[in-house]
Amino acid sequence: MADDFRITVEFQEESSIFHFGRSLRERDFEKELREQLGDGVVMTHDGSHVFLYASTPEQARAAEQAVRQVLEHQQLDAEVSPVLRWHPVEERWEDLSVPLPETSEEVAAEHERQEDEEAEDSRARGYAEWEVRVDLPTHRDAVELAERLEAEGISPLVRRWKYLLIGTATDDDARALAERIRAEVPEGADVKAEPSAAVGWEATGNNPFSVFGGFGPGPG
């Protein structure tokens, strides 16, 4: 299975992206560079950022070289990142020089860092980044479960009709709480651990119309 590698190109002027993309596709690169690029470099853009994804470090470096050639030829002002590798345990892009975890101890340490960062993000934002969503068979079931969880000090918790939404700081916390609740709810209940709707609001600026609101600010 191929690893994921990426370089990022940040333009000063978003309007430059069209000319950059067309030139990158049409430019006749040297034979050696074309061979290194091979097939399957995927290019996307978001605002003033262009992202190029590759399956190997060699392909990513070739893409970086091609990008710099086009920028110089077109005299475009942009900043090019070093080659980055996706770390699936920590769920973040790291410099290629940072090795992937190999031993169980290294995997556990990277996962712990990811959990600590999620918890810190939740504290900094002032709302839960993860949530457990529970769809109960009846309104009575929802009331009883909400009262039981609140008596145990579990919060933040919101109940609307037969739905419960419980905020957590991390993915692990959400999954553990969801697993526990699944063992306690009546047959027919649906329990899911998922990112908070509040994160969706912040990322997109739009209310995603979830079943009911999340644990954070709606769009301003």
N, CA, C and O of each residue as an XYZ file, in Angstrom:
880
protein
N       0.848     -1.192      0.000
C       0.000      0.000      0.000
C       0.880      1.236      0.000
O       1.797      1.344      0.814
N       0.611      2.175     -0.908
C       1.454      3.348     -1.060
C       1.287      4.297      0.117
O       0.185      4.493      0.631
N       2.425      4.890      0.539
C       2.354      5.954      1.527
C       1.828      7.210      0.854
O       1.773      7.297     -0.373
N       1.445      8.180      1.669
C       0.945      9.442      1.139
C       1.978     10.529      1.378
O       2.441     10.721      2.502
N       2.336     11.238      0.319
C       3.296     12.331      0.385
C       2.675     13.562     -0.263
O       1.835     13.457     -1.157
N       3.107     14.735      0.208
C       2.468     15.959     -0.286
C       3.450     17.119     -0.265
O       4.337     17.190      0.585
N       3.273     18.023     -1.214
C       3.903     19.331     -1.125
C       2.800     20.371     -1.262
O       1.785     20.136     -1.917
N       3.010     21.513     -0.642
C       2.034     22.597     -0.660
C       2.655     23.811     -1.322
O       3.799     24.166     -1.037
N       1.903     24.444     -2.203
C       2.336     25.677     -2.861
C       1.362     26.773     -2.454
O       0.171     26.698     -2.758
N       1.870     27.792     -1.766
C       1.020     28.892     -1.304
C       1.305     30.133     -2.143
O       2.415     30.665     -2.135
N       0.284     30.584     -2.863
C       0.429     31.726     -3.754
C       0.070     33.027     -3.052
O      -0.799     33.065     -2.181
N       0.754     34.086     -3.448
C       0.397     35.406     -2.948
C      -0.902     35.892     -3.584
O      -1.708     36.569     -2.947
N      -1.087     35.535     -4.845
C      -2.294     35.930     -5.583
C      -3.030     34.672     -6.031
O      -2.481     33.860     -6.776
N      -4.272     34.509     -5.578
C      -5.043     33.316     -5.944
C      -5.254     33.223     -7.447
O      -5.390     32.127     -7.990
N      -5.283     34.360     -8.119
C      -5.504     34.366     -9.568
C      -4.366     33.694    -10.334
O      -4.537     33.320    -11.494
N      -3.207     33.540     -9.692
C      -2.061     32.915    -10.361
C      -2.221     31.413    -10.522
O      -1.527     30.794    -11.329
N      -3.143     30.817     -9.749
C      -3.255     29.369     -9.730
C      -3.641     28.806    -11.094
O      -3.125     27.764    -11.499
N      -4.536     29.478    -11.804
C      -4.975     28.973    -13.108
C      -3.795     28.854    -14.066
O      -3.628     27.826    -14.723
N      -2.975     29.904    -14.149
C      -1.829     29.882    -15.067
C      -0.800     28.849    -14.618
O      -0.183     28.177    -15.444
N      -0.621     28.730    -13.319
C       0.321     27.747    -12.796
C      -0.117     26.326    -13.155
O       0.685     25.536    -13.650
N      -1.380     26.004    -12.908
C      -1.878     24.666    -13.177
C      -1.796     24.301    -14.648
O      -1.404     23.188    -14.997
N      -2.165     25.238    -15.507
C      -2.124     24.958    -16.941
C      -0.687     24.741    -17.408
O      -0.413     23.842    -18.203
N       0.223     25.569    -16.911
C       1.619     25.432    -17.316
C       2.222     24.141    -16.790
O       3.017     23.503    -17.480
N       1.855     23.750    -15.583
C       2.392     22.515    -15.009
C       1.953     21.309    -15.830
O       2.728     20.374    -16.032
N       0.693     21.332    -16.309
C       0.189     20.205    -17.106
C       0.785     20.185    -18.505
O       1.003     19.116    -19.075
N       1.051     21.370    -19.061
C       1.448     21.446    -20.470
C       2.963     21.492    -20.670
O       3.446     21.235    -21.773
N       3.707     21.812    -19.632
C       5.152     22.010    -19.780
C       5.844     20.700    -20.188
O       5.510     19.626    -19.688
N       6.797     20.809    -21.088
C       7.558     19.658    -21.556
C       8.811     19.527    -20.698
O       9.828     20.163    -20.976
N       8.738     18.708    -19.662
C       9.862     18.557    -18.749
C      10.914     17.620    -19.342
O      10.650     16.859    -20.273
N      12.108     17.703    -18.771
C      13.186     16.833    -19.217
C      12.781     15.374    -19.001
O      11.984     15.055    -18.119
N      13.352     14.504    -19.829
C      12.990     13.083    -19.817
C      13.167     12.474    -18.421
O      12.293     11.747    -17.949
N      14.288     12.767    -17.761
C      14.551     12.185    -16.444
C      13.488     12.602    -15.435
O      13.027     11.791    -14.632
N      13.104     13.878    -15.483
C      12.098     14.364    -14.549
C      10.733     13.751    -14.859
O       9.985     13.411    -13.942
N      10.406     13.609    -16.133
C       9.134     12.974    -16.514
C       9.081     11.544    -15.986
O       8.044     11.095    -15.498
N      10.216     10.823    -16.086
C      10.243      9.446    -15.601
C      10.064      9.383    -14.088
O       9.408      8.473    -13.581
N      10.641     10.344    -13.362
C      10.498     10.376    -11.911
C       9.062     10.714    -11.502
O       8.545     10.194    -10.513
N       8.436     11.587    -12.272
C       7.053     11.955    -11.964
C       6.117     10.782    -12.178
O       5.211     10.555    -11.376
N       6.325     10.034    -13.252
C       5.476      8.877    -13.524
C       4.020      9.271    -13.624
O       3.693     10.362    -14.091
N       3.134      8.370    -13.179
C       1.694      8.625    -13.229
C       1.154      8.821    -11.818
O       1.733      8.349    -10.839
N       0.053      9.514    -11.741
C      -0.688      9.538    -10.498
C      -0.384     10.652     -9.528
O      -0.795     10.558     -8.371
N       0.330     11.730     -9.936
C       0.444     12.894     -9.062
C      -0.877     13.642     -9.128
O      -1.305     14.064    -10.202
N      -1.517     13.806     -7.988
C      -2.838     14.439     -7.938
C      -2.684     15.863     -7.424
O      -2.032     16.092     -6.405
N      -3.282     16.817     -8.124
C      -3.194     18.222     -7.740
C      -4.580     18.742     -7.387
O      -5.529     18.563     -8.150
N      -4.695     19.387     -6.225
C      -5.941     20.032     -5.816
C      -5.599     21.432     -5.326
O      -4.430     21.758     -5.119
N      -6.630     22.259     -5.142
C      -6.352     23.581     -4.575
C      -7.491     24.009     -3.672
O      -8.645     23.616     -3.846
N      -7.124     24.830     -2.700
C      -8.088     25.379     -1.760
C      -7.680     26.822     -1.499
O      -6.671     27.080     -0.842
N      -8.466     27.759     -2.014
C      -8.109     29.166     -1.883
C      -6.793     29.450     -2.584
O      -6.652     29.168     -3.774
N      -5.826     30.005     -1.858
C      -4.534     30.354     -2.443
C      -3.510     29.225     -2.321
O      -2.334     29.421     -2.627
N      -3.952     28.039     -1.873
C      -3.039     26.908     -1.684
C      -3.284     25.834     -2.746
O      -4.427     25.487     -3.044
N      -2.195     25.318     -3.305
C      -2.242     24.175     -4.213
C      -1.541     23.011     -3.519
O      -0.468     23.181     -2.941
N      -2.159     21.816     -3.580
C      -1.593     20.631     -2.948
C      -1.310     19.591     -4.023
O      -2.162     19.311     -4.867
N      -0.106     19.017     -3.987
C       0.255     17.950     -4.913
C       0.551     16.696     -4.100
O       1.403     16.713     -3.211
N      -0.155     15.609     -4.404
C      -0.050     14.357     -3.654
C       0.658     13.311     -4.509
O       0.391     13.172     -5.702
N       1.562     12.586     -3.870
C       2.347     11.572     -4.578
C       2.380     10.289     -3.759
O       2.038     10.283     -2.576
N       2.800      9.196     -4.409
C       2.799      7.897     -3.735
C       4.157      7.501     -3.194
O       4.250      6.570     -2.394
N       5.235      8.199     -3.618
C       6.575      7.876     -3.135
C       7.334      9.173     -2.859
O       6.973     10.222     -3.393
N       8.386      9.116     -2.028
C       9.203     10.320     -1.811
C       9.846     10.807     -3.101
O       9.943     12.013     -3.332
N      10.289      9.869     -3.949
C      10.936     10.247     -5.204
C       9.957     11.004     -6.108
O      10.312     12.011     -6.721
N       8.738     10.508     -6.178
C       7.730     11.174     -7.002
C       7.404     12.562     -6.432
O       7.213     13.514     -7.188
N       7.342     12.673     -5.112
C       7.057     13.960     -4.486
C       8.188     14.956     -4.741
O       7.931     16.129     -5.014
N       9.440     14.494     -4.653
C      10.573     15.385     -4.917
C      10.579     15.841     -6.373
O      10.899     16.991     -6.672
N      10.220     14.918     -7.282
C      10.150     15.289     -8.695
C       9.050     16.316     -8.914
O       9.215     17.248     -9.701
N       7.920     16.147     -8.217
C       6.838     17.117     -8.332
C       7.287     18.478     -7.808
O       6.959     19.512     -8.390
N       8.035     18.474     -6.711
C       8.545     19.733     -6.166
C       9.469     20.422     -7.171
O       9.391     21.634     -7.372
N      10.342     19.635     -7.798
C      11.250     20.203     -8.799
C      10.469     20.783     -9.976
O      10.783     21.869    -10.463
N       9.456     20.055    -10.425
C       8.633     20.535    -11.541
C       7.916     21.829    -11.163
O       7.836     22.760    -11.964
N       7.400     21.877     -9.947
C       6.705     23.081     -9.475
C       7.639     24.282     -9.492
O       7.269     25.358     -9.963
N       8.852     24.096     -8.975
C       9.793     25.215     -8.917
C      10.189     25.687    -10.314
O      10.388     26.882    -10.530
N      10.305     24.756    -11.265
C      10.605     25.145    -12.637
C       9.502     26.014    -13.219
O       9.766     27.032    -13.858
N       8.255     25.595    -12.988
C       7.124     26.353    -13.530
C       7.022     27.733    -12.871
O       6.783     28.733    -13.547
N       7.202     27.777    -11.569
C       7.129     29.064    -10.873
C       8.186     30.036    -11.395
O       7.921     31.219    -11.607
N       9.400     29.498    -11.596
C      10.470     30.357    -12.114
C      10.177     30.804    -13.536
O      10.383     31.969    -13.877
N       9.694     29.877    -14.375
C       9.402     30.212    -15.767
C       8.274     31.232    -15.871
O       8.330     32.146    -16.693
N       7.248     31.072    -15.032
C       6.098     31.978    -15.081
C       6.310     33.233    -14.232
O       5.485     34.146    -14.251
N       7.417     33.274    -13.490
C       7.716     34.389    -12.587
C       6.548     34.630    -11.622
O       6.081     35.754    -11.441
N       6.098     33.527    -11.014
C       4.996     33.587    -10.059
C       5.548     33.592     -8.638
O       6.527     32.911     -8.331
N       4.906     34.366     -7.787
C       5.345     34.489     -6.402
C       4.581     33.472     -5.554
O       3.372     33.599     -5.361
N       5.292     32.465     -5.052
C       4.651     31.424     -4.242
C       5.683     30.796     -3.323
O       6.883     30.821     -3.599
N       5.200     30.236     -2.236
C       6.065     29.552     -1.283
C       5.808     28.052     -1.378
O       4.658     27.614     -1.331
N       6.869     27.266     -1.511
C       6.763     25.818     -1.692
C       7.236     25.121     -0.422
O       8.329     25.392      0.077
N       6.410     24.228      0.090
C       6.767     23.498      1.309
C       7.777     22.408      0.991
O       7.921     22.023     -0.170
N       8.480     21.902      2.003
C       9.258     20.676      1.792
C       8.310     19.502      1.588
O       7.102     19.632      1.785
N       8.854     18.368      1.197
C       8.029     17.164      1.048
C       7.540     16.726      2.428
O       8.325     16.610      3.369
N       6.240     16.487      2.532
C       5.623     16.069      3.782
C       5.074     14.658      3.627
O       4.668     14.252      2.539
N       5.067     13.918      4.732
C       4.500     12.569      4.747
C       3.351     12.520      5.744
O       3.433     13.101      6.827
N       2.273     11.819      5.371
C       1.121     11.668      6.262
C       1.415     10.611      7.318
O       1.802      9.486      7.002
N       1.220     10.999      8.594
C       1.337     10.065      9.713
C      -0.073      9.664     10.150
O      -0.750     10.441     10.823
N      -0.525      8.463      9.778
C      -1.922      8.094     10.025
C      -2.274      7.942     11.496
O      -3.426      8.161     11.872
N      -1.318      7.574     12.336
C      -1.632      7.421     13.764
C      -1.888      8.785     14.388
O      -2.879      8.981     15.092
N      -0.983      9.732     14.122
C      -1.102     11.072     14.691
C      -2.037     11.947     13.866
O      -2.442     13.019     14.314
N      -2.388     11.486     12.646
C      -3.304     12.188     11.750
C      -2.829     13.609     11.460
O      -3.549     14.585     11.667
N      -1.581     13.689     10.969
C      -1.036     14.993     10.616
C       0.075     14.813      9.595
O       0.652     13.733      9.471
N       0.373     15.899      8.855
C       1.478     15.889      7.913
C       2.748     16.270      8.657
O       2.768     17.247      9.407
N       3.814     15.493      8.447
C       5.109     15.747      9.065
C       6.167     15.854      7.975
O       6.001     15.320      6.878
N       7.256     16.550      8.287
C       8.385     16.606      7.376
C       8.856     15.184      7.059
O       8.805     14.292      7.905
N       9.313     14.998      5.827
C       9.742     13.667      5.386
C      10.842     13.090      6.271
O      10.987     11.871      6.364
N      11.616     13.954      6.919
C      12.709     13.485      7.769
C      12.207     12.824      9.047
O      12.965     12.115      9.709
N      10.933     13.045      9.409
C      10.371     12.437     10.616
C       9.898     11.028     10.253
O       8.974     10.888      9.452
N      10.501      9.986     10.816
C      10.140      8.614     10.418
C       8.768      8.209     10.929
O       8.306      8.698     11.960
N       8.123      7.313     10.198
C       6.875      6.730     10.685
C       7.173      5.829     11.881
O       8.237      5.214     11.941
N       6.251      5.745     12.826
C       6.476      4.844     13.956
C       6.490      3.393     13.480
O       5.699      3.004     12.620
N       7.393      2.601     14.044
C       7.512      1.203     13.635
C       7.194      0.242     14.779
O       6.474     -0.738     14.587
N       7.722      0.517     15.947
C       7.480     -0.388     17.071
C       6.151     -0.046     17.734
O       5.605      1.037     17.525
N       5.642     -0.966     18.527
C       4.382     -0.721     19.239
C       4.526      0.456     20.195
O       3.571      1.201     20.416
N       5.728      0.626     20.768
C       5.959      1.739     21.679
C       5.902      3.067     20.929
O       5.331      4.036     21.430
N       6.491      3.120     19.726
C       6.480      4.350     18.924
C       5.065      4.688     18.461
O       4.669      5.854     18.459
N       4.299      3.658     18.067
C       2.903      3.882     17.666
C       2.098      4.425     18.837
O       1.312      5.358     18.676
N       2.294      3.837     20.018
C       1.561      4.293     21.203
C       1.929      5.719     21.564
O       1.060      6.502     21.948
N       3.210      6.072     21.446
C       3.655      7.428     21.776
C       3.066      8.444     20.806
O       2.665      9.532     21.220
N       3.007      8.102     19.513
C       2.448      9.025     18.533
C       0.946      9.185     18.746
O       0.407     10.284     18.616
N       0.277      8.086     19.072
C      -1.160      8.163     19.336
C      -1.430      9.026     20.564
O      -2.386      9.801     20.584
N      -0.597      8.894     21.576
C      -0.776      9.693     22.796
C      -0.596     11.177     22.495
O      -1.330     12.011     23.025
N       0.380     11.511     21.643
C       0.567     12.918     21.255
C      -0.666     13.446     20.543
O      -1.090     14.579     20.769
N      -1.249     12.600     19.663
C      -2.444     13.025     18.931
C      -3.607     13.279     19.882
O      -4.343     14.253     19.721
N      -3.775     12.400     20.879
C      -4.840     12.578     21.854
C      -4.611     13.829     22.698
O      -5.553     14.569     22.983
N      -3.372     14.065     23.094
C      -3.059     15.258     23.882
C      -3.350     16.532     23.095
O      -3.855     17.507     23.651
N      -3.031     16.525     21.801
C      -3.282     17.701     20.969
C      -4.779     17.948     20.809
O      -5.224     19.095     20.837
N      -5.568     16.867     20.640
C      -7.008     17.028     20.533
C      -7.592     17.623     21.814
O      -8.440     18.515     21.767
N      -7.122     17.113     22.969
C      -7.615     17.625     24.241
C      -7.240     19.087     24.419
O      -8.043     19.884     24.904
N      -6.014     19.444     24.024
C      -5.576     20.838     24.145
C      -6.375     21.741     23.208
O      -6.729     22.863     23.570
N      -6.661     21.240     21.990
C      -7.479     22.018     21.054
C      -8.866     22.275     21.628
O      -9.403     23.375     21.502
N      -9.447     21.248     22.263
C     -10.769     21.409     22.856
C     -10.743     22.471     23.953
O     -11.653     23.295     24.049
N      -9.689     22.445     24.783
C      -9.585     23.456     25.845
C      -9.404     24.846     25.258
O     -10.003     25.810     25.734
N      -8.569     24.949     24.212
C      -8.306     26.255     23.619
C      -9.538     26.822     22.927
O      -9.803     28.021     23.007
N     -10.292     25.955     22.245
C     -11.483     26.409     21.534
C     -12.638     26.684     22.479
O     -13.511     27.501     22.186
N     -12.640     25.995     23.617
C     -13.722     26.192     24.573
C     -14.917     25.306     24.319
O     -15.975     25.531     24.907
N     -14.787     24.300     23.461
C     -15.871     23.351     23.240
C     -15.304     22.010     22.789
O     -14.161     21.911     22.343
N     -16.137     20.988     22.918
C     -15.696     19.630     22.611
C     -15.474     19.447     21.118
O     -16.272     19.909     20.303
N     -14.392     18.774     20.764
C     -14.109     18.502     19.357
C     -14.717     17.187     18.891
O     -14.836     16.958     17.687
N     -15.106     16.317     19.823
C     -15.724     15.039     19.486
C     -17.028     14.898     20.249
O     -17.234     15.552     21.271
N     -17.897     14.052     19.754
C     -19.173     13.870     20.424
C     -19.692     12.452     20.204
O     -19.346     11.781     19.231
N     -20.531     12.023     21.138
C     -21.260     10.764     20.999
C     -22.716     11.125     20.747
O     -23.341     11.817     21.551
N     -23.247     10.655     19.637
C     -24.634     10.934     19.248
C     -25.460      9.671     19.474
O     -25.126      8.604     18.957
N     -26.534      9.793     20.244
C     -27.356      8.633     20.587
C     -28.794      8.891     20.128
O     -29.415      9.880     20.518
N     -29.300      8.002     19.309
C     -30.695      8.050     18.840
C     -31.429      6.916     19.538
O     -31.237      5.746     19.209
N     -32.276      7.269     20.508
C     -32.996      6.260     21.298
C     -34.331      5.914     20.653
O     -34.868      6.707     19.879
N     -34.874      4.736     20.965
C     -36.175      4.351     20.388
C     -37.319      5.273     20.802
O     -38.219      5.536     20.004
N     -37.294      5.771     22.052
C     -38.405      6.596     22.527
C     -37.885      7.789     23.316
O     -36.733      7.821     23.747
N     -38.769      8.772     23.495
C     -38.455      9.945     24.305
C     -38.151      9.534     25.740
O     -37.224     10.062     26.354
N     -38.926      8.594     26.279
C     -38.704      8.136     27.645
C     -37.304      7.546     27.810
O     -36.633      7.798     28.811
N     -36.862      6.751     26.812
C     -35.516      6.172     26.871
C     -34.458      7.271     26.931
O     -33.483      7.164     27.675
N     -34.657      8.323     26.147
C     -33.684      9.411     26.111
C     -33.628     10.138     27.442
O     -32.545     10.456     27.933
N     -34.784     10.403     28.030
C     -34.824     11.083     29.322
C     -34.117     10.252     30.387
O     -33.326     10.785     31.165
N     -34.393      8.963     30.428
C     -33.799      8.100     31.448
C     -32.286      8.016     31.293
O     -31.558      8.073     32.284
N     -31.807      7.881     30.058
C     -30.364      7.793     29.847
C     -29.694      9.118     30.186
O     -28.632      9.133     30.809
N     -30.302     10.228     29.784
C     -29.727     11.537     30.084
C     -29.617     11.748     31.588
O     -28.586     12.215     32.071
N     -30.663     11.410     32.331
C     -30.638     11.590     33.777
C     -29.561     10.723     34.418
O     -28.890     11.158     35.354
N     -29.391      9.492     33.918
C     -28.401      8.584     34.478
C     -26.985      9.099     34.219
O     -26.141      9.079     35.115
N     -26.729      9.552     33.010
C     -25.399     10.055     32.671
C     -25.084     11.351     33.417
O     -23.968     11.540     33.899
N     -26.074     12.241     33.508
C     -25.854     13.496     34.227
C     -25.590     13.246     35.705
O     -24.798     13.960     36.320
N     -26.246     12.234     36.285
C     -26.020     11.894     37.691
C     -24.593     11.419     37.916
O     -24.059     11.537     39.019
N     -23.978     10.881     36.867
C     -22.594     10.427     36.963
C     -21.605     11.551     36.681
O     -20.392     11.348     36.743
N     -22.128     12.738     36.369
C     -21.257     13.877     36.091
C     -20.743     13.945     34.676
O     -19.788     14.674     34.410
N     -21.346     13.207     33.750
C     -20.912     13.231     32.351
C     -21.482     14.478     31.675
O     -22.696     14.677     31.654
N     -20.615     15.304     31.130
C     -21.021     16.547     30.469
C     -19.908     16.968     29.508
O     -18.782     16.483     29.621
N     -20.211     17.869     28.559
C     -21.518     18.479     28.291
C     -22.472     17.480     27.637
O     -22.047     16.614     26.873
N     -23.734     17.607     27.937
C     -24.758     16.706     27.417
C     -25.980     17.527     27.023
O     -26.437     18.385     27.778
N     -26.499     17.254     25.835
C     -27.701     17.924     25.344
C     -28.723     16.854     24.972
O     -28.375     15.861     24.332
N     -29.972     17.046     25.365
C     -31.040     16.123     24.959
C     -32.094     16.894     24.195
O     -32.537     17.954     24.638
N     -32.494     16.374     23.060
C     -33.597     16.917     22.274
C     -34.477     15.747     21.847
O     -34.043     14.877     21.091
N     -35.714     15.731     22.335
C     -36.678     14.670     22.059
C     -36.046     13.325     22.401
O     -35.806     13.054     23.578
N     -35.768     12.472     21.412
C     -35.211     11.156     21.727
C     -33.731     11.054     21.358
O     -33.196      9.958     21.193
N     -33.088     12.198     21.233
C     -31.678     12.237     20.868
C     -30.833     12.784     22.024
O     -31.259     13.675     22.759
N     -29.634     12.233     22.164
C     -28.641     12.758     23.101
C     -27.370     13.084     22.336
O     -27.006     12.386     21.389
N     -26.696     14.153     22.753
C     -25.401     14.521     22.196
C     -24.479     14.789     23.374
O     -24.762     15.660     24.197
N     -23.369     14.044     23.465
C     -22.458     14.144     24.599
C     -21.084     14.530     24.077
O     -20.522     13.830     23.234
N     -20.540     15.630     24.565
C     -19.253     16.117     24.091
C     -18.085     15.452     24.784
O     -18.152     15.153     25.976
N     -16.992     15.213     24.029
C     -15.746     14.674     24.587
C     -14.572     15.444     23.984
O     -14.698     16.087     22.942
N     -13.435     15.363     24.659
C     -12.268     16.113     24.203
C     -11.504     15.406     23.099
O     -10.876     16.063     22.268
N     -11.544     14.061     23.071
C     -10.725     13.314     22.111
C     -11.529     12.207     21.448
O     -12.608     11.828     21.903
N     -10.967     11.704     20.361
C     -11.543     10.583     19.630
C     -11.630      9.350     20.523
O     -12.657      8.671     20.549
N     -10.548      9.056     21.259
C     -10.548      7.886     22.143
C     -11.641      7.982     23.198
O     -12.326      7.001     23.486
N     -11.799      9.180     23.778
C     -12.847      9.373     24.781
C     -14.226      9.105     24.181
O     -15.069      8.454     24.798
N     -14.441      9.619     22.968
C     -15.740      9.443     22.316
C     -16.013      7.967     22.033
O     -17.116      7.479     22.277
N     -15.006      7.257     21.518
C     -15.196      5.844     21.195
C     -15.449      5.014     22.454
O     -16.296      4.121     22.458
N     -14.708      5.317     23.519
C     -14.888      4.566     24.762
C     -16.274      4.801     25.347
O     -16.923      3.863     25.809
N     -16.729      6.058     25.327
C     -18.050      6.362     25.866
C     -19.137      5.734     25.003
O     -20.129      5.225     25.526
N     -18.957      5.768     23.687
C     -19.946      5.158     22.790
C     -20.052      3.664     23.035
O     -21.151      3.109     23.055
N     -18.906      3.009     23.220
C     -18.915      1.564     23.473
C     -19.649      1.248     24.770
O     -20.419      0.291     24.846
N     -19.400      2.060     25.778
C     -20.074      1.836     27.050
C     -21.582      2.038     26.926
O     -22.361      1.243     27.451
N     -21.998      3.110     26.228
C     -23.424      3.403     26.102
C     -24.137      2.326     25.297
O     -25.283      1.988     25.595
N     -23.469      1.782     24.276
C     -24.094      0.723     23.472
C     -24.507     -0.468     24.333
O     -25.494     -1.143     24.042
N     -23.746     -0.716     25.392
C     -24.059     -1.852     26.264
C     -25.224     -1.551     27.198
O     -25.737     -2.460     27.850
N     -25.656     -0.281     27.275
C     -26.680      0.107     28.238
C     -28.016      0.492     27.605
O     -29.043      0.493     28.284
N     -28.011      0.819     26.308
C     -29.231      1.342     25.689
C     -30.131      0.202     25.221
O     -29.664     -0.920     25.025
N     -31.426      0.488     25.040
C     -32.362     -0.536     24.563
C     -32.063     -0.948     23.125
O     -31.389     -0.231     22.387
N     -32.568     -2.096     22.747
C     -32.427     -2.562     21.364
C     -33.055     -1.544     20.420
O     -34.124     -1.001     20.698
N     -32.385     -1.294     19.309
C     -32.891     -0.335     18.324
C     -32.250      1.026     18.433
O     -32.450      1.866     17.556
N     -31.470      1.279     19.504
C     -30.786      2.567     19.641
C     -29.575      2.604     18.708
O     -28.962      1.578     18.411
N     -29.251      3.815     18.257
C     -28.106      4.014     17.370
C     -27.116      4.921     18.089
O     -27.463      6.037     18.477
N     -25.886      4.449     18.269
C     -24.867      5.199     19.000
C     -23.663      5.393     18.082
O     -23.134      4.425     17.536
N     -23.224      6.654     17.911
C     -22.099      6.952     17.032
C     -21.130      7.896     17.722
O     -21.544      8.828     18.411
N     -19.841      7.653     17.537
C     -18.791      8.579     17.947
C     -18.314      9.296     16.695
O     -17.986      8.649     15.700
N     -18.270     10.631     16.727
C     -17.957     11.388     15.523
C     -17.413     12.759     15.879
O     -17.580     13.211     17.012
N     -16.751     13.446     14.913
C     -16.297     14.810     15.175
C     -17.479     15.714     15.500
O     -18.585     15.508     15.000
N     -17.241     16.704     16.332
C     -18.299     17.612     16.757
C     -18.818     18.451     15.596
O     -18.048     18.859     14.726
N     -20.104     18.703     15.584
C     -20.687     19.588     14.576
C     -20.098     20.979     14.671
O     -20.042     21.697     13.673
N     -19.652     21.375     15.867
C     -19.061     22.700     16.038
C     -17.795     22.844     15.210
O     -17.500     23.931     14.714
N     -17.037     21.751     15.054
C     -15.844     21.798     14.227
C     -16.233     22.036     12.777
O     -15.555     22.780     12.068
N     -17.317     21.412     12.330
C     -17.804     21.644     10.976
C     -18.203     23.084     10.755
O     -17.919     23.654      9.702
N     -18.864     23.685     11.746
C     -19.224     25.102     11.634
C     -17.979     25.964     11.454
O     -17.941     26.852     10.602
N     -16.971     25.690     12.263
C     -15.776     26.528     12.226
C     -15.028     26.343     10.920
O     -14.483     27.300     10.371
N     -15.000     25.108     10.416
C     -14.239     24.829      9.196
C     -14.922     25.373      7.955
O     -14.248     25.831      7.033
N     -16.251     25.332      7.914
C     -16.954     25.711      6.697
C     -17.696     27.028      6.801
O     -18.038     27.624      5.779
N     -17.955     27.500      8.027
C     -18.725     28.721      8.184
C     -20.201     28.508      7.976
O     -20.959     29.475      7.903
N     -20.634     27.251      7.877
C     -22.045     26.959      7.632
C     -22.557     25.940      8.637
O     -21.846     25.007      9.009
N     -23.788     26.126      9.069
C     -24.432     25.134      9.923
C     -24.701     23.885      9.099
O     -25.412     23.960      8.097
N     -24.152     22.735      9.491
C     -24.334     21.534      8.674
C     -25.698     20.879      8.855
O     -25.950     19.811      8.296
N     -26.591     21.517      9.641
C     -27.918     20.953      9.865
C     -27.833     19.525     10.371
O     -28.448     18.619      9.809
N     -27.063     19.331     11.443
C     -27.064     18.046     12.112
C     -28.387     17.911     12.846
O     -29.183     18.849     12.879
N     -28.622     16.741     13.436
C     -29.919     16.481     14.063
C     -30.279     17.564     15.056
O     -31.425     18.008     15.123
N     -29.286     17.988     15.830
C     -29.441     19.200     16.626
C     -28.047     19.734     16.926
O     -27.050     19.056     16.679
N     -27.981     20.943     17.457
C     -26.725     21.687     17.512
C     -25.622     21.000     18.273
O     -25.876     20.133     19.109
N     -24.374     21.395     17.979
C     -23.213     20.826     18.645
C     -22.808     21.651     19.841
O     -23.559     22.518     20.286
N     -21.608     21.384     20.373
C     -21.140     22.016     21.591
C     -20.195     23.156     21.263
O     -19.049     23.151     21.711
N     -20.633     24.097     20.520
C     -19.780     25.228     20.198
C     -20.587     26.287     19.503
O     -21.799     26.150     19.335
N     -19.910     27.359     19.093
C     -20.618     28.477     18.487
C     -21.113     28.135     17.093
O     -20.420     27.451     16.340
N     -22.288     28.599     16.746
C     -22.753     28.505     15.386
C     -22.102     29.593     14.579
O     -21.295     30.347     15.122
N     -22.413     29.711     13.310
C     -21.798     30.749     12.486
C     -22.164     32.113     13.008
O     -23.294     32.329     13.447
N     -21.220     33.044     12.967
C     -21.459     34.379     13.478
C     -22.256     35.224     12.499
O     -22.545     36.387     12.781
